[in-house]
Amino acid sequence: MDKTSVPDDRLAALADGELPADEASALRARIDRDAALADRFAVFVETRALLAPEPAAEAEAGLDRLAAAIRASGAEARRTPALSLIEGGLAPAQRQPAAARPGARPAARFRYATPALAASLALVVGGALGFAVGRGEAPGSGSAGDVVAALGDPAVTAAISTALERTPSGEAVSWSTSANTIKGAVSVIATHAVGQGVCREYEASVEGRAGGLVALGCRLSDGGWRTEIVARKAEAEGYAAASGASVVENALEAMGSAGPLSADDEKERIEARWSRRE
């Protein structure tokens, strides 16, 4: 039914960020309520991400981190997708990239690393967040489609920004989509000192859905946050060998983390708005 009520070109325009704000909001509300429509929308979002241009230097740096983490977790050897990863970009809701042209759409920050990696992963970007969501569920199950639809919502973007910027580890920020049809939370797991900067592990969950996403967000020099890795959280024993948590842990190790910061150290950095410590 949704194929006649919502044409493909409208879904493609929403994925590309080309719809007027009121029309985009109304269509997102419909996607929130309709699992089949959400599955269709996810295909257009994925296609947009695969075709988006990427500055070569930034792409290579991101792929190096992703490939190392994926291989270390054992994901590359799997025959079917068990988790999903993406190099993504997350900035505070009010911040605009300095070099962006007026009206220009942000480029999705990822590329397939190797044919083997591409075969073992299902990649899809959700809105401007750069989230990856596995699509292994049966069509119409609602789980993957719901997460894709929710993570592209501005309210969820704001919740993630708030969680990364000022929420202590062990606490959560609740969110609901603009249409208030999907609810969830962003939970901060731990903070790590990495080189001259800081990265934070977090989880994004959808109310009433099993599993969720685990992610690693790192603070940029201009004060924003970028989600470097997102993986689907393990839901069963079969995912343990290549769970999202193991991918994030291996990425942190490769980036030089010596382990989570203490609660006092983390509190001090949050209160200092993450200013570099001498």
C-alpha positions in Angstrom: 0.0 0.0 0.0 2.8 2.4 0.9 4.2 2.1 -2.7 1.2 3.9 -4.1 0.8 6.4 -1.2 4.5 7.4 -1.0 6.3 7.4 -4.4 9.9 6.3 -4.5 11.0 9.8 -5.6 9.6 11.3 -2.4 11.6 8.8 -0.3 14.7 9.4 -2.3 14.3 13.2 -1.8 13.9 12.7 1.9 17.1 10.6 2.0 18.9 13.3 0.1 17.6 16.1 2.4 15.8 17.8 -0.5 12.3 18.0 0.9 10.9 21.1 2.6 11.0 20.9 6.4 7.3 20.5 6.9 7.0 17.8 4.2 10.1 16.0 5.6 8.7 16.0 9.1 5.3 14.6 8.0 6.9 11.9 5.9 9.2 10.9 8.8 6.2 10.6 11.0 4.6 8.1 8.6 7.9 6.2 8.4 7.9 6.0 12.2 4.5 4.3 12.1 4.9 2.0 9.1 7.6 -0.7 9.3 7.3 -1.6 5.6 7.7 2.1 4.6 10.7 2.3 6.9 12.3 -0.7 5.2 11.8 1.0 1.8 13.2 4.3 3.1 16.3 2.4 4.5 17.1 1.3 1.0 17.2 4.8 -0.4 19.3 6.0 2.6 21.8 3.2 2.0 22.0 4.0 -1.7 22.6 7.7 -1.0 25.4 6.8 1.4 27.1 4.4 -1.1 27.2 7.0 -3.8 28.2 10.0 -1.7 31.7 11.5 -2.4 34.4 11.4 0.2 37.6 13.3 0.5 40.3 10.7 -0.1 42.5 11.5 2.9 39.7 11.4 5.4 38.2 8.3 3.9 41.5 6.4 4.1 42.1 7.4 7.7 38.6 6.2 8.7 38.9 3.0 6.8 42.2 2.1 8.5 40.5 2.4 11.9 37.4 0.5 10.8 39.3 -2.3 9.0 41.6 -2.9 12.0 38.7 -3.0 14.4 36.6 -5.3 12.2 39.4 -7.8 11.6 40.4 -7.9 15.2 36.8 -8.7 16.2 36.5 -11.5 13.7 33.7 -10.0 11.7 35.4 -10.2 8.3 35.4 -14.0 8.3 31.6 -14.3 8.8 29.5 -15.5 5.9 26.5 -13.4 6.8 26.2 -9.9 8.3 26.2 -10.0 12.1 26.9 -6.3 12.7 27.2 -3.1 10.8 29.8 -0.4 10.9 30.2 3.0 9.4 32.5 6.0 9.5 30.1 8.8 10.3 29.8 12.4 11.3 27.9 13.8 14.2 28.0 17.5 15.1 26.0 19.6 17.6 22.6 20.5 16.2 23.4 24.2 15.8 26.9 23.8 14.3 27.4 24.1 10.6 30.6 22.9 8.8 32.8 25.9 8.1 33.5 24.9 4.5 30.0 24.0 3.6 28.4 25.9 0.8 24.9 27.3 1.4 22.4 24.6 0.7 25.1 21.9 0.2 24.3 18.5 1.6 26.8 16.8 4.0 28.6 13.9 2.5 28.4 10.5 4.1 31.8 9.7 5.6 32.4 6.1 4.6 33.5 3.7 1.9 33.7 -0.1 1.8 37.2 -1.0 2.9 37.7 -4.2 0.9 35.5 -6.7 -1.0 35.7 -9.1 1.9 34.6 -6.4 4.4 31.8 -5.4 2.1 30.6 -8.9 1.9 30.5 -9.4 5.6 28.8 -6.1 6.5 25.5 -4.5 5.8 26.0 -0.7 5.7 23.4 2.0 5.8 23.6 5.6 7.0 20.8 7.2 8.9 20.2 10.9 8.2 23.0 13.2 9.1 24.2 11.1 12.0 26.2 8.6 10.0 24.7 5.6 11.8 25.0 2.1 10.6 22.1 -0.3 11.1 22.1 -4.0 10.3 19.2 -5.1 8.0 19.2 -8.8 8.8 15.6 -8.9 10.1 12.8 -10.2 8.1 10.9 -7.6 6.0 8.2 -6.0 8.1 9.7 -7.0 11.4 10.0 -3.3 12.2 13.2 -3.5 14.2 15.8 -2.4 11.7 13.4 0.0 10.0 12.4 1.6 13.2 16.0 2.2 14.2 16.9 3.7 10.8 13.9 6.0 10.9 14.5 7.1 14.5 18.2 7.8 14.2 17.7 10.2 11.4 15.4 12.3 13.5 16.7 15.7 14.8 15.5 14.9 18.3 17.8 11.8 18.4 20.7 13.8 17.0 20.2 16.3 19.8 20.1 13.6 22.5 23.4 12.1 21.3 25.1 15.5 21.2 23.9 16.1 24.8 25.0 12.7 26.0 28.5 13.0 24.5 29.0 16.6 25.6 27.8 16.6 29.2 26.4 13.3 30.5 28.5 11.3 33.0 29.2 7.6 32.2 26.5 5.3 33.6 23.7 7.8 32.9 21.3 8.1 30.0 19.5 10.8 27.9 16.0 9.9 26.8 14.7 10.7 23.4 11.5 10.4 21.3 11.0 11.1 17.6 9.4 14.3 16.5 6.1 12.4 16.0 6.5 10.9 19.5 5.9 7.4 18.0 9.4 5.9 18.8 11.2 6.4 22.1 14.6 5.3 23.4 17.7 6.4 25.2 21.4 7.2 24.7 23.5 5.7 27.5 27.1 6.8 28.0 29.3 3.8 28.8 32.8 5.1 29.4 35.2 7.9 28.4 38.7 7.3 27.1 41.7 9.6 26.6 43.0 9.0 23.1 46.2 10.9 22.0 45.5 14.6 22.6 41.8 14.1 22.6 38.9 12.1 24.1 36.4 9.5 22.9 33.3 8.2 24.5 31.6 4.8 24.2 27.8 4.9 24.2 24.7 2.8 23.4 21.6 3.9 21.6 18.5 1.8 22.3 14.8 1.9 21.1 12.1 1.3 23.6 10.5 -2.1 23.2 13.2 -3.4 20.9 15.9 -5.9 21.7 19.6 -5.2 21.1 20.4 -1.7 20.0 23.6 0.0 18.8 27.0 0.5 20.4 29.1 3.4 19.2 32.3 5.4 19.7 32.1 9.2 19.5 35.3 11.3 19.5 35.6 15.0 20.2 36.9 17.2 17.3 39.3 20.1 17.6 36.5 22.6 16.8 34.4 21.4 19.7 32.0 19.1 17.9 31.7 15.3 18.3 32.0 12.8 15.5 30.7 9.2 15.8 33.6 7.1 14.4 32.1 3.6 14.7 28.7 2.2 15.2 27.9 -1.5 15.5 24.8 -3.4 16.2 24.8 -4.6 19.8 24.9 -8.4 20.3 21.5 -9.9 20.8 22.4 -13.6 21.1 25.3 -15.9 21.7 26.0 -16.2 18.0 27.0 -12.6 17.8 29.5 -12.7 20.7 32.6 -13.4 18.5 32.1 -10.2 16.6 29.9 -8.1 18.8 29.6 -4.4 18.6 31.3 -4.1 22.0 34.4 -6.0 20.8 34.7 -3.9 17.7 34.6 -0.7 19.7 37.1 -2.1 22.2 39.5 -3.1 19.5 39.2 0.3 17.9 40.0 2.0 21.2 43.0 -0.2 21.7 44.3 0.6 18.2 43.8 4.3 18.9 46.0 4.1 22.1 43.5 4.1 24.9 44.8 2.9 28.2 41.3 2.2 29.5 38.4 4.2 30.8 39.0 7.4 32.7 38.1 7.5 36.4 34.8 9.1 37.4 36.7 12.1 39.0 38.8 12.6 35.9 35.8 12.4 33.6 33.8 14.8 35.8 36.7 17.3 35.7 36.8 17.2 31.9 33.1 17.6 31.5 33.0 20.6 33.8 35.9 22.1 31.9 33.9 21.5 28.6 36.6 19.0 27.5 39.4 21.6 27.4 42.7 20.0 26.9 44.5 19.2 30.1 48.2 20.2 30.5 
